[in-house]
Amino acid sequence: MSDFQAIADRVEIEALRGEFTDAAMMRDRARLASLFTPDGALRMPNIPVELVGREEIRAGGERLQDQWEFFVQTTHPGTIQLDGDTATGRAYLQELVRTRDGRQGLNYAIYHDRYQRTADGWKFTERVYEVRYLDTTPLAGSAPGPAEAPANPSSTTRS
């Protein structure tokens, strides 16, 4: 593999991880599920939830988001180890959540990832969520009231 190909693969995998966070934050479960191979798995042992296949990932995500009053996830780059058309990696994240039944908290976690190069680009074959720190003391802040969705930045014209 050329150095250029390795760089391109790393950029594409990092973009995949960014798409996952964006889809989660925008509550776009169909897009989130499309980031996995057809038999891909999202495992969250701390919850506990295990979703296998795009349809389970989409439907399971909808069930989880229906419980949220608000959810904020920020993901930070981690490691990527390339091995031809497969790769492994980790991404680090922080989350704030308050559920409709009043549970709330702040956590720091790790995604342990496995990736596969496909005809449609890199996809997750497995994403395992591991909580490393959990604080369930009441959150001091709150989510603002409903607002209009921002304009799609790619649809604005520049002068």
VEXDREN-2710 file (C-alpha; in Angstrom, 1 decimal):
% VEXDREN-2710
k/r/px/py/pz
1/MET/0.0/0.0/0.0
2/SER/1.3/3.4/-0.9
3/ASP/1.8/6.1/1.6
4/PHE/-0.8/8.2/-0.3
5/GLN/-3.3/5.3/-0.1
6/ALA/-2.7/5.0/3.7
7/ILE/-3.2/8.7/4.2
8/ALA/-6.4/8.6/2.1
9/ASP/-7.7/5.6/4.1
10/ARG/-7.1/7.3/7.4
11/VAL/-8.9/10.5/6.2
12/GLU/-11.8/8.4/5.0
13/ILE/-12.1/6.5/8.3
14/GLU/-11.9/9.7/10.3
15/ALA/-14.7/11.1/8.1
16/LEU/-16.7/7.9/8.7
17/ARG/-16.4/8.5/12.5
18/GLY/-17.4/12.1/12.1
19/GLU/-20.5/11.1/10.1
20/PHE/-21.5/8.7/12.9
21/THR/-21.4/11.5/15.5
22/ASP/-23.2/13.9/13.2
23/ALA/-25.9/11.4/12.4
24/ALA/-26.3/10.7/16.1
25/MET/-26.5/14.4/17.0
26/MET/-28.9/15.1/14.1
27/ARG/-31.1/12.1/15.0
28/ASP/-30.7/10.7/11.5
29/ARG/-30.9/7.0/12.3
30/ALA/-31.2/5.9/8.6
31/ARG/-27.9/7.7/7.8
32/LEU/-26.3/6.3/11.0
33/ALA/-27.3/2.7/10.0
34/SER/-25.9/3.2/6.5
35/LEU/-22.4/3.7/7.9
36/PHE/-22.3/0.0/8.8
37/THR/-21.8/-3.0/6.6
38/PRO/-25.1/-4.9/6.1
39/ASP/-24.1/-7.3/8.9
40/GLY/-22.4/-4.7/11.0
41/ALA/-22.9/-4.6/14.7
42/LEU/-23.3/-1.8/17.3
43/ARG/-22.6/-3.2/20.8
44/MET/-23.2/-1.1/24.0
45/PRO/-22.6/-3.5/26.9
46/ASN/-23.0/-0.8/29.5
47/ILE/-26.6/0.0/28.4
48/PRO/-26.9/-3.1/27.6
49/VAL/-27.8/-3.1/23.9
50/GLU/-26.6/-5.2/21.0
51/LEU/-27.8/-4.3/17.5
52/VAL/-26.8/-6.4/14.5
53/GLY/-27.6/-5.3/10.9
54/ARG/-28.6/-2.0/9.5
55/GLU/-32.3/-2.4/10.3
56/GLU/-31.7/-3.3/13.9
57/ILE/-29.2/-0.4/14.2
58/ARG/-31.8/2.1/12.8
59/ALA/-34.7/0.8/14.8
60/GLY/-32.6/0.5/18.0
61/GLY/-31.3/4.0/17.6
62/GLU/-34.9/5.3/17.3
63/ARG/-35.9/3.5/20.5
64/LEU/-33.0/5.1/22.3
65/GLN/-33.6/8.6/21.0
66/ASP/-37.2/8.4/22.0
67/GLN/-36.0/8.3/25.6
68/TRP/-33.9/11.4/25.4
69/GLU/-34.9/14.9/26.5
70/PHE/-31.5/15.9/25.1
71/PHE/-28.3/14.2/24.0
72/VAL/-24.9/15.7/23.1
73/GLN/-22.0/13.6/21.9
74/THR/-18.5/14.9/21.1
75/THR/-16.1/12.5/19.6
76/HIS/-12.3/12.9/19.5
77/PRO/-9.8/11.3/17.2
78/GLY/-8.1/8.1/18.4
79/THR/-6.1/5.4/16.7
80/ILE/-6.4/3.7/13.3
81/GLN/-4.5/0.6/12.4
82/LEU/-4.7/-0.3/8.7
83/ASP/-4.5/-3.8/7.4
84/GLY/-5.3/-3.8/3.6
85/ASP/-9.1/-3.6/3.2
86/THR/-9.8/-3.8/6.9
87/ALA/-8.8/-1.7/9.9
88/THR/-9.3/-1.3/13.6
89/GLY/-9.3/1.8/15.7
90/ARG/-10.6/3.6/18.7
91/ALA/-12.4/7.0/19.1
92/TYR/-12.8/8.8/22.4
93/LEU/-16.0/10.6/23.4
94/GLN/-17.8/12.7/25.9
95/GLU/-21.6/12.7/26.3
96/LEU/-24.3/14.6/28.1
97/VAL/-27.7/13.1/28.3
98/ARG/-31.0/13.6/30.1
99/THR/-33.8/11.1/29.5
100/ARG/-37.5/11.8/29.6
101/ASP/-37.8/9.8/32.9
102/GLY/-35.2/12.1/34.6
103/ARG/-32.0/10.0/34.4
104/GLN/-29.1/12.2/33.5
105/GLY/-25.4/12.3/33.4
106/LEU/-22.0/13.0/31.9
107/ASN/-19.8/10.2/30.7
108/TYR/-16.5/9.6/28.9
109/ALA/-16.3/6.5/26.7
110/ILE/-14.4/4.8/24.0
111/TYR/-15.6/3.3/20.7
112/HIS/-13.6/0.2/19.8
113/ASP/-14.0/-0.1/16.1
114/ARG/-13.5/-2.5/13.2
115/TYR/-13.8/-1.2/9.6
116/GLN/-14.1/-2.7/6.2
117/ARG/-13.4/-1.1/2.8
118/THR/-16.5/-1.5/0.6
119/ALA/-17.5/-0.4/-2.9
120/ASP/-19.2/2.5/-1.1
121/GLY/-16.1/3.4/1.0
122/TRP/-15.1/2.5/4.5
123/LYS/-17.9/1.2/6.8
124/PHE/-18.1/0.0/10.3
125/THR/-18.2/-3.8/10.7
126/GLU/-18.4/-3.4/14.5
127/ARG/-18.5/-0.5/17.0
128/VAL/-18.3/-1.4/20.7
129/TYR/-19.1/1.3/23.2
130/GLU/-17.2/1.2/26.5
131/VAL/-18.0/3.7/29.3
132/ARG/-14.8/4.7/31.2
133/TYR/-16.3/7.3/33.5
134/LEU/-19.9/8.0/34.5
135/ASP/-21.2/10.9/36.6
136/THR/-25.0/10.8/37.3
137/THR/-25.2/13.9/39.5
138/PRO/-27.8/16.3/38.3
139/LEU/-26.7/18.4/35.3
140/ALA/-26.6/22.1/36.0
141/GLY/-27.8/23.1/32.5
142/SER/-30.7/22.4/30.3
143/ALA/-31.6/22.1/26.6
144/PRO/-33.0/25.3/25.0
145/GLY/-36.5/25.2/23.7
146/PRO/-37.3/24.1/20.1
147/ALA/-35.9/26.3/17.4
148/GLU/-35.9/26.2/13.7
149/ALA/-33.4/24.0/12.1
150/PRO/-30.4/25.9/10.7
151/ALA/-30.2/26.2/6.9
152/ASN/-28.2/23.6/5.1
153/PRO/-24.7/25.2/4.7
154/SER/-24.2/23.6/1.3
155/SER/-27.4/25.2/0.0
156/THR/-26.5/28.8/0.8
157/THR/-25.2/31.0/-2.0
158/ARG/-22.1/33.1/-1.5
159/SER/-21.8/36.6/-2.8
END
